[in-house]
């Protein structure tokens, strides 16, 4: 009993010292600018995006308002594709599967202002199904292609992939990208991702990364969690190119295995080295549809500052329709306006 009575004060003193030290660390961190985690809620993931175990997230069925100027409604069908007023064509027509990110999804523009709608309205010989999904990279787009072909589907002659070059960055799931994908409960969402390690492509399903206890109250805890995530999501600058090239070739292989062709639409400028690689691949059908003034002309963005506007979508559609006409698709007369797009067909 005597020994125990002597031990208790020592334990109390030790505990007090630990508490004081942690308090001092907390104060020092806050004085140097560190704060507990204060994440703004990513409204996109609170509305139009629904968690999905295979794809990370998918478009949620229903109608949701854009947060960009105009707050236009975005409508998605029960299978996750964007609603298209030009859809509902005869069942005997072949389908064209469209995948990509928010540019392809048409975030910020109405259902009848996406480039897939403009193409659909001008193409009597097929129907486009737009599965573009905000924040997707090329890997998630490829997973969506796989999922489509693995389920019962109509005859599908073509896959159109809207390429935004930051897709290869998203495919790697760097920490900065994970931190931008915050769920309603405060957890981060690590998307399905691809890494290149020791000469091998390594695929990961990703998944939510929950908050640590007290992370929203303690700068020290928040900093410790950030440190752990930094270590577990380290990247090498050499990963980008092999991941990009592997992803494009894998999507092409999936399309061919399902008796479809792949057409890649470059929605933004592609860096010279990757553009040269795309052109060097005989089996890759690539068309550059980027607008030279996209970053300079406010009329090409929603509200002058947001996602691509209906005018930019019209330009992309004109570029794509010209490419489809060259590839034997029947286009309705006087539809291709020759707008401000810069089509550079390979």
Buried (B, 14 or more C-beta within 10 A) or exposed (E): EEEEEEEEEEEEEEEEEEEEEEEEBBEEBBEEEBEBBEBEEBBBBEBBBBBBEEBBBBBBBBEBEBEBBBEBEBBBBEEBBBBBEBBEBEEEBBBBBBBBBBBBBBBBBBBBBBBBBBBBBBBBBBBBBBBBBBBBBBBBBBBBBBBBBEEEEEEBBBBBBBBBBEBBBBBBBBBEBBBEBBBEEBBBBBBBBBBBEEEEBEEEEBBBBEBBEEBBEBBBBBBEBBEEBEEEBEBEEEBBBBBBBBBBEBBBEBBEEBEBBBBBBBBBBBEEEBBEBBBEBEEBBBBBBBBEBBEEBEEBBBEEEBBBBBBBBBBBBBBBBBBBBEEEBEBEEEBBEEBBBBBBEB
